[in-house]
Amino acid sequence: MGFSGKFTFTRLSYHSGDWDTDQRMPSNLLNSLLEYTTIPIDPHEKVIPLSSDDIFMAPFCYISGHKLVQFDAKERSNFKKYVENGGFVFADDCNHDIDGLFAKSFEAQMAALFGPTALKKIPNNHKLYHSFFSFEKGPPTTSFELNGWGDDLVHDYLKAIEINGRIGVLYSSKDYGCEWDYDFRNKRFLAEDNTKFGVNIIMYALNS
């Protein structure tokens, strides 16, 4: 899916669960796009119901939560059509726990829509990790993993569903949403800007 015009951070709402997480994160990532890239941006996050056909206008969508994900018929239909037609969904588990409710239910939804083996680990040399900044070791670790929250594991890979050789659904159990959920003006206090990987995800979505 090619891209022209202003980039809008689009969050998907859905009828089950809790989709409205990490509310400062989108403006933080948008600030990073402004800081590091030349793409024009819309400074405001847009929330679109997964059941709305408006999603087909968005090249990038974000979906997250802590609770059970149970898409209804229209949400399932739109999700599948969107991904198969070249859209990109970044799905982030706010529990940072591979055995948590969001993880198990979201993965079950993906298996039902795309087949039981569609969601696969992606190699750490995937071009996602070099789409703007370079991450030689694959996905950067979050502080939640290092602090032993969730399942007390560092997940050293991400999963994805690829359609025609490009990622259509990028799935993280690492809770990047919480990691990036702070006022962008506080970024200067970090030794390393941890939103850089978010820039990679968006640039991959727009250019692949």
C-alpha positions as CSV (number, residue, x, y, z in Angstrom):
1,M,0.0,0.0,0.0
2,G,1.7,3.2,-1.2
3,F,1.4,6.4,0.8
4,S,1.0,10.0,0.0
5,G,-0.4,12.9,2.0
6,K,-0.3,13.4,5.8
7,F,0.3,10.4,8.1
8,T,-2.4,9.9,10.6
9,F,-1.9,7.7,13.7
10,T,-5.1,5.5,13.5
11,R,-6.2,3.5,16.5
12,L,-8.8,0.8,16.1
13,S,-11.6,0.6,18.6
14,Y,-13.5,-2.7,19.0
15,H,-16.6,-3.8,20.9
16,S,-15.0,-6.2,23.3
17,G,-12.1,-5.6,25.7
18,D,-10.4,-2.3,26.4
19,W,-8.9,-0.7,23.3
20,D,-8.2,2.8,24.7
21,T,-4.8,2.2,26.2
22,D,-1.6,4.3,26.5
23,Q,-3.1,7.6,25.7
24,R,0.1,9.6,25.4
25,M,1.9,7.2,23.2
26,P,0.5,8.3,19.8
27,S,1.6,12.0,20.3
28,N,5.0,10.7,21.4
29,L,5.5,8.7,18.2
30,L,4.1,11.5,16.1
31,N,6.7,13.8,17.7
32,S,9.4,11.3,16.8
33,L,8.3,11.2,13.2
34,L,8.5,15.0,13.1
35,E,11.9,14.9,14.8
36,Y,13.6,12.2,12.6
37,T,11.8,12.1,9.3
38,T,10.4,14.4,6.7
39,I,7.0,12.8,6.3
40,P,4.1,15.3,6.9
41,I,1.9,14.3,9.8
42,D,-1.5,15.0,11.3
43,P,-0.7,15.9,14.9
44,H,-3.9,14.3,16.2
45,E,-4.6,10.6,16.8
46,K,-7.7,9.3,15.0
47,V,-9.8,6.6,16.5
48,I,-11.8,4.5,14.0
49,P,-14.1,1.6,14.9
50,L,-12.8,-1.7,13.4
51,S,-16.4,-2.2,12.1
52,S,-16.2,1.0,10.1
53,D,-15.2,1.0,6.4
54,D,-13.1,4.2,7.2
55,I,-10.3,1.9,8.1
56,F,-9.7,1.2,4.4
57,M,-8.4,4.8,4.1
58,A,-5.7,4.3,6.7
59,P,-2.3,2.7,5.7
60,F,-1.4,2.1,9.3
61,C,-3.6,1.0,12.3
62,Y,-2.8,0.3,15.9
63,I,-4.7,-2.1,18.1
64,S,-4.1,-2.9,21.8
65,G,-5.7,-4.0,25.1
66,H,-5.4,-6.0,28.2
67,K,-8.7,-8.0,28.1
68,L,-10.4,-10.6,26.0
69,V,-10.6,-9.8,22.3
70,Q,-13.7,-11.2,20.6
71,F,-14.4,-9.5,17.3
72,D,-17.9,-9.5,16.0
73,A,-18.8,-10.5,12.4
74,K,-18.2,-7.1,10.9
75,E,-15.0,-6.5,12.8
76,R,-13.7,-9.9,11.6
77,S,-14.6,-9.2,8.0
78,N,-13.0,-5.7,8.0
79,F,-9.8,-6.9,9.7
80,K,-9.3,-9.7,7.2
81,K,-10.2,-7.5,4.2
82,Y,-8.0,-4.6,5.4
83,V,-4.9,-6.8,5.9
84,E,-5.3,-8.8,2.7
85,N,-5.8,-5.5,0.7
86,G,-2.4,-4.1,1.8
87,G,-3.2,-2.5,5.2
88,F,-0.8,-2.7,8.2
89,V,-1.9,-3.4,11.7
90,F,0.4,-3.1,14.7
91,A,-1.1,-5.1,17.5
92,D,0.4,-4.6,21.0
93,D,-0.4,-6.7,24.1
94,C,-0.5,-4.4,27.1
95,N,-0.1,-7.3,29.5
96,H,3.4,-8.0,28.2
97,D,2.5,-11.6,29.0
98,I,2.3,-14.4,26.3
99,D,-0.2,-16.3,28.5
100,G,-2.4,-13.3,29.2
101,L,-6.0,-12.8,28.1
102,F,-5.3,-10.4,25.3
103,A,-2.5,-12.5,23.9
104,K,-4.4,-15.8,23.9
105,S,-7.6,-14.3,22.5
106,F,-6.0,-12.1,19.9
107,E,-3.9,-15.0,18.6
108,A,-7.0,-17.1,18.5
109,Q,-8.7,-14.4,16.4
110,M,-5.8,-14.3,14.0
111,A,-5.8,-18.1,13.7
112,A,-9.5,-18.1,12.9
113,L,-9.1,-15.4,10.2
114,F,-5.8,-16.3,8.6
115,G,-5.2,-20.0,9.5
116,P,-3.5,-21.6,12.5
117,T,0.1,-21.2,11.2
118,A,-0.3,-17.7,9.7
119,L,1.2,-15.8,12.8
120,K,4.9,-16.6,12.7
121,K,8.0,-15.4,14.4
122,I,9.9,-13.0,12.2
123,P,13.7,-13.3,12.0
124,N,15.7,-10.6,13.7
125,N,17.3,-9.6,10.4
126,H,13.9,-8.7,8.9
127,K,13.9,-5.4,7.0
128,L,11.5,-4.0,9.6
129,Y,14.6,-3.7,11.8
130,H,16.4,-1.6,9.2
131,S,13.5,0.4,7.7
132,F,14.9,3.6,9.2
133,F,17.1,3.1,12.3
134,S,19.1,-0.2,12.5
135,F,18.3,-2.7,15.3
136,E,21.0,-5.4,14.7
137,K,19.6,-7.6,17.5
138,G,16.0,-7.4,16.4
139,P,13.2,-5.9,18.6
140,P,14.5,-3.7,21.5
141,T,13.7,-5.0,25.0
142,T,11.2,-3.0,27.1
143,S,11.7,-2.0,30.7
144,F,8.6,-4.1,31.6
145,E,10.4,-7.2,30.5
146,L,13.6,-6.3,32.2
147,N,11.8,-5.6,35.5
148,G,10.2,-9.1,35.4
149,W,6.6,-8.0,34.9
150,G,4.1,-10.3,33.2
151,D,5.6,-13.7,32.5
152,D,9.2,-12.6,33.6
153,L,10.5,-13.3,30.1
154,V,12.3,-11.2,27.5
155,H,10.6,-12.0,24.2
156,D,13.5,-11.8,21.7
157,Y,11.3,-11.8,18.6
158,L,8.1,-10.4,17.3
159,K,5.4,-12.3,15.4
160,A,3.8,-11.3,12.1
161,I,1.3,-12.4,9.5
162,E,2.8,-11.8,6.1
163,I,0.7,-11.2,3.0
164,N,2.5,-11.4,-0.4
165,G,5.9,-11.0,1.2
166,R,5.1,-8.0,3.4
167,I,3.9,-7.8,7.0
168,G,0.2,-7.2,7.3
169,V,-0.1,-7.8,11.0
170,L,2.8,-7.1,13.4
171,Y,2.2,-8.6,16.8
172,S,4.1,-7.7,19.9
173,S,3.9,-9.2,23.4
174,K,6.5,-6.6,24.6
175,D,4.1,-3.8,25.5
176,Y,5.7,-1.1,23.5
177,G,2.6,1.0,24.0
178,C,3.3,1.4,27.7
179,E,7.0,1.8,27.1
180,W,6.2,4.8,24.9
181,D,3.4,6.2,27.0
182,Y,5.0,9.4,28.3
183,D,4.9,13.0,27.4
184,F,7.3,13.5,24.5
185,R,8.9,16.5,26.2
186,N,10.4,14.1,28.7
187,K,12.3,12.3,26.0
188,R,15.4,14.4,26.6
189,F,15.9,12.7,30.0
190,L,16.4,9.3,28.4
191,A,19.9,8.0,27.6
192,E,18.5,6.6,24.4
193,D,15.2,7.5,22.7
194,N,13.1,4.4,23.0
195,T,10.6,5.5,20.5
196,K,13.0,5.0,17.6
197,F,11.6,1.5,17.0
198,G,8.2,3.0,16.7
199,V,9.5,5.1,13.8
200,N,10.8,1.9,12.2
201,I,7.3,0.3,12.4
202,I,5.6,3.2,10.9
203,M,8.1,3.8,8.1
204,Y,8.0,0.1,7.2
205,A,4.2,0.3,7.1
206,L,4.3,3.3,4.8
207,N,7.0,2.1,2.5
208,S,6.6,-1.6,2.0
